[in-house]
Structure formats: C-alpha cells, structure tokens
C-alpha cells in the first residue's frame, strides 16, 4: 500500500497541490479544512508589536514524534543565535521540564496554576539553558478545570501578555492530543510547527490536525497557520522513510523544512543528563541538525517581516 493512500482522496496526486502560488478564499464554515501556507500576508507590525515575541506551538496528536525534543533543542539553538527564548511545557507528562533537569514531582507551581488559578506565568519560569515555564502532573486536570471557566480557550494567550515583550520566541510544547491544552496553544500562537515521524501513521495525523486548526482560525485566531513540518526520526537507509519524505513534499511543498532530524541515540541520552543535545554533544550531527533547523525558522521569520 502506497503512502498516498493514507491521505484523503481530496489530497490525491491528481488533485492540485495543497501549497498554491495564488491566494484562495478562506473555507466556508463547516467545509473541509486544508493545510496550506496561507497566502495572505500579515499586516505590517508597528515598532511596538515588532518587539513582541513570536509564539510557535509544536503540535501533533500522535505521541512519540519528537515534539518535546524539537521544542527544547530548537529553543536552545535559537538561544545560541542570540534570540531570547521561553519554552512552555503544556504536557502533563512534564517531559520538557524533566529534559532540563527539573523534577515535575517537587515543583510547587506550574502551568496548571497559570492556566487555572491565573498565577502570573513569571512565577513558574525557571532559567536553565533557556527560560522554561514548567509543568507538573497537575496539568492532567487542567482541561476539566478549564472547562468551567469563561474564555477557557484564551487562558494561555492572556497569561503570555505579561512576558511577550521579554522574549523573541515563545515555544509551546503541547500534549499528544487535540484537547483544550492544545487549543489554548493554537489560540495563543502565531504559527504551528508539526514534527512528523517518517512513518505511515504519523502522516495520517496531519489530517486531524489541519481540521482542528481550521476551526481555530474560523472561531478564535484567524492568523494562526502551519509554519512548517519537521521530518523526524529519519533513516535515509530505508525506502519507507524516503517515500514518506516524498509524500510530505508532494502534498505540502515548501511547508516541509529541508532539515531532516535523523535517528540517533543522542536524543535519548541528553535528557538523562538534564540537557539539550546541543550541550550534551555540541559538535555532533544531532546538535547540528537543530542549528540548521533554527536557521530555517529564522529565515522564514525574516521573509515574513519583508513580505
């Protein structure tokens, strides 16, 4: 079975590419969503707005696709390049928090308190390799607690107002679901980066994510869009992985970053030491991959600024 059969018929090879050079109208309410680089340029930002952080959510409802690995290592790579970076752990598992040597089990205040009890986000920020707003297991109950609150989808957006002028980038690590925590990330974000494992099932997850993003654009955050797709766990020795890349590029075009995050044990070893791979093995190919990705992200930001 070819990879193309895993995508909807509307995305078959005989149909037009999802990345069109010409603008298309926004989808009608209730119509099928399409993942594409939105052609409409953002309004020119004033001097004050340009000082605000760019907020990027890392999302994929499939677990184990390197969302956390990408969030922390891209954040550290951006920090190396002189950017002011805050990473926010929105996953109740707290893997991002643990990857920086912090113990979610002994943290007194976390993103749960920020979202549910309106604690200032600055109260839960710890400085390690980058600034990190930490998570704890309490986040597992955040969606239930938020469901009773008015404006529950905007809790994170409101919390970030306090610190938006202190950073160049705010990176949001989301849980492996499309629930209320991830919706909060989409509402607060300017863009979404999707780590995609180079396997069949990970490609299928893009369909559900694009539908959710379309609903958020329609009802809560018209400006949010997919900024890029990061192929992860890539093994160029296998036909399966190479075919996955081909399908991604065929259907999503320039949304697919050129950087390939290859399989290596370094990504598993670094969190054991409480560090990013850039500090754990600074001269290795794993660290260089995220430096290359950081350059692509920065190049994309510069292109938007000059559009």
CORSUL-V808942 format. One line per field, one symbol per residue. ss: DSSP state (~ for helix, > for strand, _ for the rest). phi: phi as a letter, one per 40 degrees, with the letter a starting at -180 (. if undefined). burial: 1 if it has 16 or more other ideal C-beta (glycine too) atoms within 10 Angstrom, else 0. A space follows every 10 residues. Layout:
# CORSUL-V808942
ss=???
phi=???
burial=???
This chain:
# CORSUL-V808942
ss=__~~~~__~~ ~_________ __________ __________ ______~~~~ ___>>>>>__ ______~~~~ ~~~~~~~~~~ ____>>>>>_ ____~~~~~_ ___~~~____ ~~~~~~~___ ~~~~>>>___ >>>___~~~~ ~~~~~~____ _~~~~~~~~~ ___~~~__>> >>>______~ ~~~~~~~~__ >>>>>>>__~ ~~~~~~~~~~ ~~~~~~~~~_ ____>>>>>> >>>>____~~ ~~~~~~~~~~ ~~~~~>>>>> >>___~~~~~ ~~____~~~~ ____~~~~~~ ~~~~~~~~~~ ~~~~~__
phi=.ccccccdcc bcccccccbc cbcbccccdg cccbcacccc ccdcccdccc ccccbbcbaa cccgbgccdc cccccccccd cgccbbbbcb bdcgcccccb gbbccbccba cdccccbgcd cccbcbbbcb cbccbacddc cccccccccc gccbccdccc ddbcccbcbb bbcbccabcc ccddcccccc abbbcbccad cccccccccc ccccccccbb acccaccabb cbfcbccbcd cccccccdcc cbfccccccb cccacdcccd cccgaccccc acbcccccdc cccdcccccc cccccbc
burial=0010011000 1000000110 0000000000 0011111100 0000000000 0111111111 1100111111 1111111111 0010111111 1111111111 0101001001 1111110010 1001100111 1111110111 0110110000 0111111111 0011001111 1111111101 1111111111 1111111111 0110111011 0111011101 1001111111 1111000000 1001101111 1110111011 1111011001 1001111111 1000011111 1111011101 1000000
